[in-house]
Amino acid sequence: MLVERDLLVRAALAALISTWKGVHVVAEVRTLKEALAQRHMSPDVVVVSLGRVVESAIITDLSVAYGPDRLVVLLGQDAEDFRFEIGRHSHRVLMKSAPPHKLKKAIEGIPVRPR
């Protein structure tokens, strides 16, 4: 699942991720609250792109809902100071300025759940 507020950025991330073998974007949502509402989908990975520091508080709820081992959190410059705090709730935290291969490695490092 991909969580990103801005349509253009969300579409670009989805297009990038969809090019990786064995990785499929099963849902795209705008907000963290919408991501919580999609728990029933039980995605293997939840990629969360945080644009604002105020959004970081709900990472705890996402971590509880999906598990810290299933979250990949992308942080913008405004949220960089919260990297350590967010890291307590997600095993994979990257800056949005990271190269795409680091995001791919983070996603590939999450084991697929048996269906």
N, C-alpha and C positions, 0 to 999 in steps of 0.2 A: 504494500500500500504506500502511496506517496501523499505526503501532507505538505502543501505549499499554498500560500494565500494568492500569489500572483499567477494568473493564467499562463502568461508567456513563459515564465520560469518553470512552472509545473509541466507545461508541454515540452519544454526543452529537456528537463530532467527525465520525463517519461520516454522521450525519443531516445535519449542516450542509453538509459537503462535497458530499454527494449532491444538494443543491438547486441546485448551480451547473451551468449548462449546459455540456455536454461533459466533465464531470468525473465519474468513476466510481471508487468504492472497490472494487478488485479483490481485496483481501485485507486481513484484520485479524489482527494477531498481538499477543501479550502482551509478548514480550521481544525484545531486540535480537538474541539468538542465534537466535530463531525467524525473525527478519527475514533473517538471513544464510542460513538454510536455505531460504528462498523465492527465492533468486537466479534460479532457473530460470524464474520468472514474468516477469522482466524488466519491472517496472512503469516507467512514465514518471516517476513521482514517488514518493518515499518520505517520508512525513510521520512524523517521530520526535518523540514527546513524552517528554522526559526529566524524571523526577520526582526523581532523586537525582544528586548529583555523581559518585558511583562509576560510574554508567552512562556517563558522558561518555567514558571511555577506549575504549569499543568503537566510537565514532563514526568513528575512524580506519579500522576494519575495514569499516564500512558505506560509507564514502567510497570505499575501494578497490573494493568489490564492485559498487556501483551508480554511482559517480562523484559528485564533489562538486557537480556542477551538477544532480543529480537529488534531492538531499536538502533537505528543509525541516525544520529542527530547532526545536522549541518548548521553551523553557527555563522552568522554575519558578524561584521566588525563590532556592532553595538553590543553583541552578546559575548564577545571574547572574554571579558572579565569573569563570566559565569561558567567558563569551561570546566573548572574543577567541580563546581557544585552540580552541574548537569552530568558530569562524569560519574557521579555517585548513583545516578539513576539510569545510565545507559553505558554499556561497555564500549560503545563505538561513537566517538565524538570527533567530527572533522570541521575544519574551517571551510567556509564556502569557497575560499581561494585555493583549496587543495586541488591537485590535478585529478582528472577523472579516474585514473587507474587506482587511486587510493580509495575512492568510493566503491569501485568495482571489487577491490580486495576486501573491503569491509563487508560488503553484501555477500560475497562468496564465502566468507568465513563463518556465516551463520548456517548451521545445518538445516536441511529441509525436514519438516515434520512428516512422518508417515501419514498417508491419507487413507 
